[in-house]
Amino acid sequence: MTDSVDEIRKEVRDWLAEHWDAETGKGRSAGSVRDWLDHVIAAGWAAPSWPAAYWGRGLGKEETSAVINEFRKVGAPGAGQDRGNIPANSIMQFGSEALKRRMIPEFLRGAQVCLLYSEPGAGSDLAAVQTRADRKGDVYVVTGQKVWTSGAHKADYGLLLARTDWDAPKHDGLSFFIIPIRQAGIEIRPINQITGDSHFNEVFLDNAEVAADNRVGEEGQGWKVMQTALAVERLIMGEGAGERRQGSMKDNVVSLIDIARETRKIGDPVLRQEIAQAMAYRQLNALNIIRSKQEMAQGSSSPIMSLGKLAMSRILHGDAAVMTKLLGAASMLDADANPRAADVNYRTANAFMTSIGGGTDQIQRNIISERVLGLPRETEADRTIPFRESRAVKG
């Protein structure tokens, strides 16, 4: 195994040396990011664990990790999407052959997506969604409302969870679609957040259309498909996506040690202990994320992803609290003239995004208790009855 990993590592290094200019941060012959991603896809590095017939190389866990690490070292994008591309992974596992051929390359090239899951009456209980998709010949006509949809204003496509059967139990009457966002039947309204961002949106669907060929999996299989999509999302959030300020391309992870030195509190024994604990949480979570990525590369939607997502929520809130203690009263000086305080306050408010998005902390605890620890399932009185007879419909 070591020999094969070393061979792959050398092959990737040689390929990157030929095609990537680390000084300029661009491909040597690529005119755009999309051009560069085309090169990565053609070489099989975009999804290295997938079979060669599906833009991959059929590599194992360790070889795939080696590919990702070599790309990361030189700052080259595009590798390892078999572990972190939500629509591509969902289609790869459940999509028809025609849908795979038509749509996966688009998503590997960077087509923008939003997740049309949550609704005003179906947040934590996503199986209670009431957006309907009615089959009309070769298309489904979609009507309903989604909320807290990240990036809908920039998206090309939406991953849509909609109800196609109202007489089936709530989990069995759902279907999953790739719906084009830029059409007359879809209206997007931004939600202004306390951080000043407007990353989330309300999305209204009024007789919007999606081709039947864009259904991922069989009709009624939407809940199963969504579990894979959510697992990838939780993996991404577990890596810290929630701490990146909107519109910024840089890594916003701030060193607590640097702040302690700036504020001359590096010698405070209590704060040193809190900093050490925060750093330990990050390191432990990083190891768990490696484990989760390896399972994702094998096509698993393991509940282990919930551990990382819940851990990152704890990390972000904990880091913000320690930063606030380090700054002391200066943390209230939130203005452009005090960028450190402004950043800490942004982080304090923004941490709640990770606590809610991709399934709340409480939902993650339920998943971990039931699927990791094997504790009894939470009681759901409406789990087996026709959805139209449930309280969600009848009120």
N, C-alpha and C positions, 0 to 999 in steps of 0.2 A: 504493500500500500504506500509506504514512504517513497519508493522509487517512482511510482506513478504520479504521486503528488508533486515530487520534485520535477518530473518531466513536464507536467502541465504548467507548473509555475514558470519554468524556463520558457516554454512555448508562449505563454501569455506575455512575459516580459519582452521577448523578442518581437512579438506582434505589436505590442504597444510602442516599443522603440521605433518601429518602422512607420506606424500610423498615427501616433499621438505626440504632440509637441507640448511637453509639460510646462515650458516657459510661457507660452501664449495661452495655454489652457484650451487648445483647439486641435481638431484633427488636421493632419498635415495636408490632406487633399480634400477635406470635407468643407463645403461652402457654408453649411448651416448645421445646427444641432441635429436636425432630421437626417441630413446626409451622413453625419457621423454615426447616428444610431443604425442607419442602413448597413454601414460597414460592420458594426458590432453584431448585428443580427446575422449577416451573411457569414461571419466567422464562427457563429455558434456560441458566442460569449454572452448573449443577452439572456438566454435561459439554458445554461450549460447542463443542468440535470435532465432536461427533456430529451427525448429521442431526436436523432438527426433529422428525421422526417418532419419534426415540428420545431425547427429552428434551434435545436440544441446539439449536445454532444454525448448525451447519455452518461454523464459523469456521476460519480458517487458523491457522498456528502463532503468528504475531505477535499476532493479535487474541486468541487464547486466552491467551497470556502476559499480555496487558494486563488481561484479566478477572481472572486470578488475582492479579496485582499490586494491583489496586484493592481487592479483597476483603482482601488481606493488610494493606494500609495501615490499614484501619479495624478490623482484628481480627475480621472476619466470617467464619464457617466455611462450608463447603459447596461452594465453587467449585473447578473444576479436577479433579474426580474422574475425568475421562477420562484423567488421567495418574497417579493414585495409588490408585484403588480396585481392589483385587485381584480380588474376585469379580465386580464389575460389568464390568470390562474383559475378564475371561475369558469371561463369558457373552455379552457384546456381540460378541466375535470368533467364538465357536464354538457358542453356544447356539442351540436351536431358537427359532422365532418366539414360540411359546407360553411358553417359559422366559424369554425376554427380557421379555415383557410382565408376567409374573407375578413375577419375582424381582429384576430390575434396580432397580425403584423401591424395593424393600425395602432393598437395599444402599446406594442413594443416600441413603436416609433414616437410615442409620446402624446397620442390623442388624449385630450383632457376629459375626465369623467367626474360626475357627482353621484352621490349615493341617495337615491330617492326611496328612503325607508320610512323614517319617522313621520307621524302625523299628529295633529293636535290631540286626538284621542287615542293614539297608539304610539307611545314612546318606549317605555320599559317593556310593555307587552306588545312587541312588534307583530305577533301573530294576529292581533286584532285590527290590522289595517283594513280600511274600508274603501280605499281607492279601487275602482273597478276597471277591469279590462274585459270588454265584451268582444267575442270573435265575430267579425263581419267578413266572411270570405277569406282573403289572404292577409288581412290586417286585424289587429285588435284596436278598438276604440277605447281610449282611456279617459276617465273622468275622476277627479278627486283633488286632494290637497296634501302636499308634503311640507314639512317644516324642519328647521335647523339643518338645512342642506348645505354642506360646505362646498364652496366654489362653484355653485350652479351658474353664476353670472359669467364664468369663464369656460364652462364645459361645452364639449362637442356632443357628448353622450351622457345619459343617465342610466345607472343601474337601478331598475325599477322593480319594486316588490308590489304586486297588485293582486286583487282577488278575482279569480276567474270562476269560482264555484261557491255560491252562497249556501248550498245545501250540504256541503261537506263540513266536517269539523274544522275549526279555525286554522290549524296547521296544515291541513290537507287541501284547502281550497285556494292556495296561493300559487302564483306563477312568477317567474323572474324573466326580465326582459332587458335588452340593450336598446334604449329609446333615443332617437336623435333629439337633441334639446332645441335646436334652432328651427322651430316650426310655429305656425300661427296659433296652435292650440295650447301653447305653454307660455305662461306669464311668470316672471321672476321678480320678486320684491326683496331687496336687501333688509337684513335685520341689523340695526346699529347696536354695537356691543359696548359695554362699560369701558373696554380698553381703547375705544376709538376706532377699532377695526369694524369692517362690515363683511366678514368672511362668510357668515351664515345667511341663509335666504329662506323665504317662503316660496314655494313653487305651486302654482295653480295649473291644473290640467283640465282643459275643457274640450272634450272630443278630440284630444290629441291622438295621433295614430302611430302605431309601431307595427312593422311587418311581422307576420307570424314566424318568418324565418329568423327573426331576431330574438325569439324565445330561447332562453338558456335552460336546457333540460326539458323534460316532458311537462305538459300542463299538469298543475297540481304538485309539482316537485320544487316549487319556489323556496319553501322553507329550508329544504336540504341544501339547495344551491347557496342560499344566503348565509348559511353557517360557514361555508368556505370563504365567502367574501368578507364576513365579519372577522374570521380568524386572521386573515391577512391584514385587515384594518387594525385589529388589536395589536398585531405584531409591529406594525408601523408606529402606532401610538406608544407602544412599549419601548421603542427605541428613542422616544423623545420628540416626536414631531410637534407635540403640543407646546414646546418651549421656544419654537422659532417664530419670531415676530413676523407678522404678515408683510410681504413685500421685500423681506430681507433674504439674501442668498447665503449669508455667512452662518456659521455654527454659533449659536447664541449661548452655548453652555459657558457659564461664568465660573471661574475658580473661586471657591469660598476662601481659599488660602490667600489669594490676591487681595480680596476685599478685607480680610483680617489684617493683612499687612498695611493696606492703605489707611485703615482706621486705627492702626497701632493697637490692635487687640489680639495679636497673634499669641501673646503670652498668657491670656486669660484661660485658666485651666478648664473652666466649665464650657466656654465657647469652643476651645480646642476639642473637647470631647464630642460636642455636637457636630462639629465639622467632620471629625473622624467617622462618626456614625453615618452622616450624610454621604460621605465618600464610599463607605462600606456598602451602603444600600445601592449606590450606582454600580459598583463593581459586581455585586451579586446579581443585579438585574442584567448586566451585560452578559454574564455567563448564561443566565437563563434564556436570553434572547438568542444566543448561539444555538442552544438546544432547540428552541422553537423553530429557528430557521432551518435547521437540519430536518425536522419533522415536516415542515412545509415543503421542502424540496422533494420529499417522498410522497406528496399528494395528501398529507394528513391535515385535518382541521382540528388538531388536538386542543383540548381545553387548557393546555399549558400556556397558550397565548394569553389567556385571561390573567394568569399570574403576572406576566410582564406588564400588561396594560394596567392592572391594579397597582403594581409596584411603582410604575412611573407616576401615577397619580399621587401616591404617597411621597415620592421623591420630589416632585415639583412643589407641592405644598410645604414640605419640610425644608427644602432649600430656600424658598421665599421667606419662611419664618426665621431661619438662621441669618439670612442677609439683612432682614429688618432689624434683628438684634444687633448685628455688627454695626449698622449705620446709626442705630439709636434714634434720637430726635431728628437727625438729619434726613431720615427716611420720609419725613413729611414734606420736605422741600421738593415737591414733584413739579419740575419745570425744565425747560431746555437748558437753563443755566446749571442744573444739577442732574446731569445725565444718569449718574449711578442711582439716585433716588427714583428718578423716572423709570428706569429699567426695573428696579426691584418692585415698584408698585404695579407696573405692567405684569410682571411675573406673578405677583400675588393674585391679581384678578384673573389672569389668563389660565392659571392652574386649574380653574374649575372646568375649562373646556375638556381637559383630559379626564376629569372626574365624571363627565356626563357623556361625551361623544364616544361612539362605538359601544354603547352599553354602559350604564352608570356603574359606579363602584359597587353599589348594592347588588346589581345584576351579576357582576363579576364574582362577587362573594358567593352568590347562589350557585353559579356554574362550578366554581372551585369546590364548594361543599358537596354538590351532587355528583359531579363527574370526575373529580380528582380524589376526594376523600371518601366517596361512596356513601354519603349520608342520605337519609330519606328525601325524596322529591317534595318540593313545595306543592301543596294541594291546589289543584285547578279544577273548579266545579264545572267549567264550561269546555273542558278539553275535548270531550268526546261527543258533544251534541252538535247538530247543524248550526253553522255560524249565524244564520238569520234568526235563530232562537236565543242567541246569547245576549247577555246584558249589554254588551257593547253596541248592539243594534237596537234592542228594545228599550235601552235606558234603564 
